[in-house]
Amino acid sequence: MKYTEISTERQFKSTTGYSKENFNKLLSDFEATFFDEYGQTYEENIEENVTETPKFKTLGECLFLVLFQMKNDLVWDSLGFVFEMSSSTAQTYFYNFSDLLELALEKKVLPKRNFESVEEFETHVADADEIIFDGTEDPTERPKGHENQRNKYSGKKHAHTDIALAMSDKRRYIYT
């Protein structure tokens, strides 16, 4: 599947979750991150370091595969079929380039996830007037061992759960 052959905005959004315009903006950040990581463009990297002809000749194709898989969540065999490659190759491309996408997003939009100390966190949120905490309990498999079961059991849900917490401010900036 070639993303350049998608003719309508609706099809593009349904395959990636992005409009063509937003995809192209993300692609430029994706390419810049690749250059920062490897010191050369994707095409130069292929010329110098790859002996076999790669399935994807541009980073746009790589980004499209990652976004397509994140949106559609196919099994590897199906993803390989759609992109005309083996399932293991599709899986390798997905993992390698989803890591690169995460790096690109961390530079632009993803919230800071780890703080070394309480002071660092307080400095990070100093400009927020109010911080909103929200949480949810997600069902999980019953753990082995009595102590683990006690730690995971929710009397409210009458099941074993994991707790997911999120923090944000009124501007909707999310701290995780």
C-alpha positions as CSV (number, residue, x, y, z in Angstrom):
1,M,0.0,0.0,0.0
2,K,1.4,3.4,-1.0
3,Y,0.2,6.4,0.9
4,T,0.9,8.6,-2.0
5,E,-1.8,6.8,-4.0
6,I,-4.6,7.5,-1.4
7,S,-6.9,9.9,-3.3
8,T,-9.3,11.3,-0.7
9,E,-8.8,13.1,2.6
10,R,-11.4,10.7,4.1
11,Q,-9.4,7.6,3.2
12,F,-6.2,9.2,4.5
13,K,-7.8,10.0,7.8
14,S,-9.4,6.5,8.1
15,T,-6.0,4.8,7.4
16,T,-3.8,7.0,9.7
17,G,-6.0,9.2,11.8
18,Y,-4.3,12.2,10.3
19,S,-5.2,14.6,7.5
20,K,-2.7,14.8,4.7
21,E,-1.6,18.3,5.9
22,N,-1.0,17.1,9.5
23,F,0.7,13.9,8.2
24,N,3.2,16.1,6.2
25,K,3.9,18.3,9.2
26,L,4.6,15.2,11.3
27,L,6.7,13.8,8.5
28,S,9.0,16.8,8.5
29,D,9.5,16.4,12.3
30,F,10.0,12.6,11.7
31,E,12.7,13.3,9.1
32,A,14.4,15.9,11.3
33,T,14.5,13.4,14.1
34,F,16.0,10.7,11.9
35,F,18.7,13.2,10.8
36,D,19.4,14.2,14.4
37,E,19.8,10.5,15.4
38,Y,21.8,9.3,12.4
39,G,23.5,12.4,11.1
40,Q,22.2,11.8,7.6
41,T,18.9,11.5,5.7
42,Y,17.1,8.2,5.4
43,E,17.9,8.0,1.7
44,E,21.7,8.7,2.4
45,N,21.6,6.0,5.1
46,I,20.1,3.5,2.7
47,E,22.8,4.3,0.1
48,E,25.7,4.0,2.5
49,N,24.6,1.2,4.9
50,V,22.0,-1.1,3.3
51,T,23.1,-3.9,1.0
52,E,19.7,-5.2,0.0
53,T,17.0,-3.0,-1.5
54,P,14.7,-1.9,1.3
55,K,11.0,-2.3,1.1
56,F,10.5,1.4,1.9
57,K,12.5,4.0,0.0
58,T,11.3,7.1,2.0
59,L,10.6,7.9,5.6
60,G,7.0,8.8,4.5
61,E,6.3,5.2,3.8
62,C,7.8,4.2,7.1
63,L,5.7,6.7,9.0
64,F,2.6,5.7,7.1
65,L,3.1,2.0,8.1
66,V,3.5,3.0,11.8
67,L,0.4,5.2,11.8
68,F,-1.6,2.7,9.9
69,Q,-0.7,-0.1,12.3
70,M,-1.4,2.1,15.4
71,K,-4.8,3.1,13.9
72,N,-5.9,-0.4,12.7
73,D,-4.0,-2.8,15.0
74,L,-3.6,-5.6,12.6
75,V,-1.9,-8.9,13.3
76,W,1.6,-9.0,11.8
77,D,0.7,-11.4,9.0
78,S,-2.1,-9.1,7.9
79,L,0.1,-6.0,8.1
80,G,2.7,-7.7,6.1
81,F,0.1,-8.7,3.5
82,V,-1.2,-5.1,3.2
83,F,2.3,-3.7,2.8
84,E,3.5,-6.6,0.6
85,M,6.2,-7.9,2.9
86,S,6.7,-10.7,5.4
87,S,5.2,-10.5,8.8
88,S,8.6,-10.3,10.5
89,T,9.7,-7.5,8.2
90,A,6.5,-5.5,9.0
91,Q,7.0,-6.1,12.7
92,T,10.6,-4.9,12.5
93,Y,9.7,-1.8,10.5
94,F,6.9,-1.0,13.0
95,Y,9.1,-1.3,16.1
96,N,12.1,0.5,14.7
97,F,10.1,3.4,13.3
98,S,7.6,3.7,16.2
99,D,10.6,4.3,18.4
100,L,11.7,7.1,16.0
101,L,8.1,8.5,16.0
102,E,8.1,8.6,19.8
103,L,11.4,10.5,19.8
104,A,10.0,13.0,17.3
105,L,6.8,13.5,19.4
106,E,8.8,13.9,22.6
107,K,10.5,16.9,21.1
108,K,7.3,18.6,20.1
109,V,4.2,17.5,22.0
110,L,4.5,14.6,24.4
111,P,4.5,15.5,28.1
112,K,7.5,15.0,30.3
113,R,7.1,11.5,31.8
114,N,9.9,11.1,34.3
115,F,11.0,13.4,37.1
116,E,14.1,12.9,39.2
117,S,12.8,14.6,42.3
118,V,9.7,16.3,43.7
119,E,11.5,19.7,43.2
120,E,11.9,19.0,39.5
121,F,8.2,18.2,39.2
122,E,7.3,21.4,41.2
123,T,9.4,23.5,38.9
124,H,7.8,21.8,35.8
125,V,4.3,22.6,36.9
126,A,5.0,26.0,38.6
127,D,3.1,28.0,36.0
128,A,-0.1,25.9,36.4
129,D,-2.7,27.6,38.6
130,E,-4.5,24.3,39.2
131,I,-3.6,20.7,38.6
132,I,-6.4,18.1,38.0
133,F,-5.8,14.5,38.9
134,D,-7.9,11.8,37.3
135,G,-7.7,8.0,37.5
136,T,-9.3,4.9,36.4
137,E,-9.1,1.2,37.3
138,D,-8.5,-1.1,34.4
139,P,-9.2,-4.9,34.8
140,T,-6.2,-7.1,34.8
141,E,-5.5,-10.8,35.1
142,R,-5.6,-12.1,38.6
143,P,-2.0,-12.2,39.9
144,K,-0.4,-15.2,41.6
145,G,0.4,-15.1,45.3
146,H,-1.7,-13.9,48.1
147,E,0.1,-10.6,48.7
148,N,0.0,-9.6,45.0
149,Q,-3.7,-10.4,44.9
150,R,-4.3,-8.2,47.9
151,N,-2.4,-5.3,46.2
152,K,-4.3,-5.6,43.0
153,Y,-7.8,-6.2,44.3
154,S,-10.4,-3.4,44.1
155,G,-13.3,-3.6,46.4
156,K,-15.1,-1.0,44.4
157,K,-14.8,-3.0,41.1
158,H,-14.9,-6.4,42.8
159,A,-12.0,-7.5,40.6
160,H,-8.3,-7.3,40.2
161,T,-7.3,-4.0,38.5
162,D,-4.4,-1.7,37.6
163,I,-4.7,1.9,38.5
164,A,-3.9,4.5,35.8
165,L,-3.5,8.1,36.9
166,A,-3.2,11.2,34.8
167,M,-2.6,14.9,35.7
168,S,-3.4,17.9,33.6
169,D,-4.0,21.6,34.0
170,K,-6.8,23.8,32.8
171,R,-5.0,24.4,29.5
172,R,-5.3,20.7,29.0
173,Y,-1.6,20.1,29.1
174,I,-1.2,16.5,30.4
175,Y,1.4,15.5,32.9
176,T,1.8,11.7,33.3
